[in-house]
Amino acid sequence: MSHTNLNGDSVGHDEAGQRNTALALGHSSSQVSGSPPASVSEINSNSSASLSPLYSIETLPNKGRCLIASQDISPGALLIREKPLLMAPRDLAPAALETMIQLTLKTLPKHQQRQYLSLQNNFAGNYPFGGIIPTNAYPCGQESGKCAVYPTICLFNHSCRPNCQHAWNDEEGVETVYVIRPVRKGEELCVSYEVSGPSMDRKAMLEEAFAFKCACEACSLEAEEQAASDARHLAIQRLDERISRLHSRPPLGVLWDCRLLLQILRAEYKGYPGTFAARVYWDAFQVTIAHGDLARARIFVERSYKEAVICEGDNTPEVKSVKVLVKDPASDDSFEKSSKDWSTDVDMVPRGLDDDEFEKWLFRLQ
């Protein structure tokens, strides 16, 4: 893992005002893009989505088909584990993609053709088949040249304060969706289309990309609350940019920025910043391990791991690699790469501190 900005690019679509997306846990381009035309499809009719007791698929005014919680759900619950209905290259020219999808659809069973064609298409006028891909497709991992559409996952609407997080598992070839904050029965289940910045910026990006006006919780606040939320988003962007330069800045300043960023993220996301927290804890791990501080590094990487498990489970290759570092933080390539100035043993963690005192020790505030 390396520092990943907290802003992301997305792919999505609109149905009667709002509908689905495509983006990866780490940030991926919103375009459907280029790899050779061969092996465009990867089909599987089996999905954990079909019989889930945790949600129902309903059609709501101004939202179209969407997912509604059938019961109260706790953070870390696996909502959907679904294999692609169809895969395609990313960033392929629209005309070439249209031809490819037409040919691919002919090879699919009728019920899968219907599933694919039932998905929203924001480009139907020019690309009645291929346009479904840029409207809906999720990248198959941050570095992948492929993207995919899914019968159920492509029904998630957007929220700037989502209650769910999706992730690609490359080993298993599935996309998963986990609940990342407490959800009440009857609440809509939403992911983020990975837009960032103040509400007006997010609304503009969403309308341009997905043709809907966002009216989610975070974009429908009273004026004073909206101003406070927008200020937090600007602060998040500034701090994230500063932390991204962690290897060229004094380490103590980076560590303090991580602490401040976590506080702002918790305030903006009502205590549940999801994958953002995993990334910030990872950055704090990178700073401390690079200067030989094994005691703090293990705590930071363990926190990153726990947050990541809530968002994507414990069996993705990325999460497994972090788990290894929880057991042996010194095995990271960055160990003492910058200096030995903060050198500690892994068990040199103070005992008997209250929570506030422990956090001050952890972030070197005293």
N, C-alpha and C positions, 0 to 999 in steps of 0.2 A: 504494500500500500504506500501511497505518497500523498502529499497534501492535495486535496480536491476542493476546488472552490465550492462555496455553498450555493452558487447560482447554477442553473442548469438549462440545457436546451431541451425542447420537447417536441413531440408530434402528437396531434390529437384531432378531435373533431367535434362537430356541433350537431345536435338534433333538437330542433324546436327550442333553441336557446342555449343548450349546453349538452355536451356528451364527451366522450372519451379521449384518450391520449396515447402517447407513446413516448416513453423516455426511460433512461436507465438510471440505476441507483447512483452511479457516478455520472457524469454529465455527458451526454452524447448528442450528436447532431440531429436536428429534427428532419433532415432530408432522408429519403430512401435512396440508398447509394450503391456504388458500383462494385460489383465483383462479377465474375463471368456468368453468363446466362444459365449455365448448367446448375442442376440441383436446386432449382428455385423453391420447391415445395418440400415440406416435411409434415406429414399428416399423422394425426392420432385422434381417434374418436373418444378415447378414454380421458376422463378428467375428474379430479376430486370436486370440481365445481358442481357437477350435475345433481348430487344428492346432499349437498351441504345443508344441515339444519340451522346454520348460523345466519342465513340470509334468504330473502326471496327476491325475485326479479319482478319489478312492478313498472308500470308506465304512469308517469306523473306529468301533469300540465307543465309546459315550458321546459321540461327536462327529458322527455322521452323515456326509454327504458333505462332503469337504474337499479342499483342494489340497495335493499333495505334490510337492516338488522332484524332478525326474527327473535332475538333474545338479547339480554345484556351480554356484552363480550369484554373480556379483560385484555390488556395489552399483552402482546406476544402470542396471541391465538392465531393459528394458521387458518386463513379464510378460504383460500383457493390455491390449488396446485394444478397447473394446467399446461399441457403440451400444445405447441403451436397448431393452429388450423392450417396455416400456410406460412412459409418463410420466403423472403425475397432479399436480393441485394439492396444495400442502402446507397443513395445518391445516384441511382440509375436514371438516365434521362426519362422524362415522363412518357414520351412516345414509345421508347423501347420497353419500359415497364408495362405499358398497356398491352403490347403485343405478347410479352412474356406471360402476363397473368391470364390473358385469354387462352393461351395454349395450356397453361397449367390447370385452369379450371376444368378443361375437358377431361383431364385424367382423374378428377376427384369423383367420389360417389355423389349421388344427387343430393343427399341430405347435407353434405359438407359444402356443396355448391350453394345451397340455400342459406346455410349459416354464413358463408362469406358474403353473399350478396345482400343479406339482411343488415349488414353493418353500414354505418353512416358513410356517405361519400360527399365531401365538400367540393369535389372537382368533377362531379358527374357529367356536367355539360360537355367537357372535352375528353374525359377519361372515365367512362362508365364502369370499367373494371379495375384498372390500375389505380384510379384515384382513391380507392378504399385503403390502399397501403399508406400513403402519407397522411391520410386522415386518422388512421387507427394504430399503425404499427409501433411496437415497442422494440427498441434495440436489444439484441441478444447479448448483452454485456457491454461494458464501456469501450472495449477495444475491438469489438466485433464488427465485421463488414456486413453483417446480416441483421435483418429485423423480422418481426413476426406479428401476426394477428391471431387473436384468440376468440372463441365463441362467447366466453363470459367476461374475461378480463377487459375486453374492449367495450364493456358497458359501463365502466366506472366513470362517473363524472368527476370534475375537478373541484378542489377546494384549496384556497391559499393557507388554510389550517387543516390539513387532511387528518383523517383518523386511521388511514391505512397506508402501507408502503409496499410497493412491488419490487421484485428483484429477480434477476435471471440466474439460474443455477446451471452452469455450463456442463458440469459433470453429468447431470441427470437430464439435461435438455428440456427444462421446464421453467415457466415463470411462476413465481409465488406471490401471494399477497397476504401480508400479515397486518393485524390490527395493532396500532401503535399507541393508542390512548383509550381510556375507558369509553365504551359505546353503549348507549341505552337502546333498549328494544324500540323499534320504529324509526330510529335515526338512519339517515342515508349514509352509506359507506362510500367514501371518496378518497382518491389519491390526489397528489399534486402533479400538475403538468410542468413543474420545475421552472416556474417564472419567478422573478425576484424583483426587489426594489419596492418603492412606495406603491400604494394602491393604484394611482393613476397610471403609473408605468406598467404595472401588472395587467390592468384592464386593457390598456392599449395593445400589449403583446398578445394577450389572449384573443382579443377581437380580430387582430390582423391574422393570427395563425389559425384560429379555430372558429371564427365567425360567431362568437357569442359574447355578450356583456356579462362579466363576472358579477354575481350578486351573492357570493359566499359570505360567511360570517365575518371574515376579515376585511371584506370590501364593502360592508353594509353597516359600519359603525356610526355612531353619532359623531358630529364634527370634532369634538374635543378628543374622543377616543381614537378616531381615525388619524388625527394629527400625531398622537402619541405612538400609534402603531407604525405610521410612516417614518417617524423619527427613529424608532427601533430598527426598522429595515435598513435605513441609511447607515446606522451605526454598525449593523451586521455586515454590510458590504465593506465598510471601511476597515473594520477589524479583520475580516476574512482576508482582505488584500494584504494587510500588514503581516498576518500570520503566514501567508503564502511565501513570504521572504524569510522564513525562520532560520535558514542556514546562513544568512548574510546580516543578521541582526543580533544584538546582545541577547543572550538566551533568557535572562531574567525578564526583560521587556516582553518577549514572546510569551512566556509562561503567564505573565500577568494579563496579557491580551486574551489568552485562552480562557482564563477565569472570567474576565469581564464578558467575553462573547457568550460563554455558557449562561451567565446570569441574564443577559438580554434575550437569548434564545428561549430560555424557560419562561420569561415574562411574556414574550410574543406568542409562544405556542402553549400557553396555559399549563406549563409544567411538563410538557411532553414534546420536546424538540426532535425526537425520533433519530433518524440517521444523522442529522446535524450534530447531535451530541457525540455520536460515535466518531465522527470525523475530527471534532475538536479534541476529544480525549486522545485520539491517535496522534494529532499534532503535538500535544503536550508530551506524549510518550516519546516522540521523535526528538524533541528538545532535550529531555532529561537523559535519554539513553545515549545521545551523542556526546554528552558531557560526563558520562560514567555513573549517573545517579540511578543505580539499580533499584533502590528501595522505592523511590517515587515512580520510576518507569514501570515497575510491575503493577502498581496500583492504577496508573493511567491506562495501561494496555488491558488490564482486567475490566476496567470500566468501559473502555471502548468495545471490548468483546461482548459484555453484557448488553450494551445498547444495540449492537449489531444483531445479536441473537433475537431481540425483540422485533427487529425490523425485517430480518430475512432468514431466521432460523439458524441452526447450528451446523448445517451440512453443506453450505456453499464452499467452494475452494477458498474464497477470500476469508470467510469467517474461520475456517479450519486453520489457515495460516496464522491468524491472530491468536488462536487458542494455543498454538505451539509457543508463541512468545509469552503468553501468560505463565507457562510452566518454566520457560527459560528465556527471560528477556535479554540476557547477554548474547544469545545466538543471533540477534538482529545485526545486520551488516553495519549499522550506524554506531554500534557500541564503541564509545570513546573515540569516535571518529573526529570530533572537534577538539576535545580536551579531556583531561581527567580532573578538572577543577571541582566538579561536584561529586566526586567518587564516593559511593556508599555501597555496602553489601546489601543484598536483597532483603535480608531480615532486619535491617536497621530502621525499623518503623516504630515510632514512639507509642507507648501504651498509656492508657489512662486519660487520654485527652477527650474533651467533649467534641461534638461535631464541628463547632466553629473553630476551636483551637486546632483540630486535625486538618481542616481545610487550609488554615493559615500556614501550617507546617508544609502541607502538600504543595501549595503554590508559592512557597518560599516568601511569605509575607512577614516573616519574623526570623 
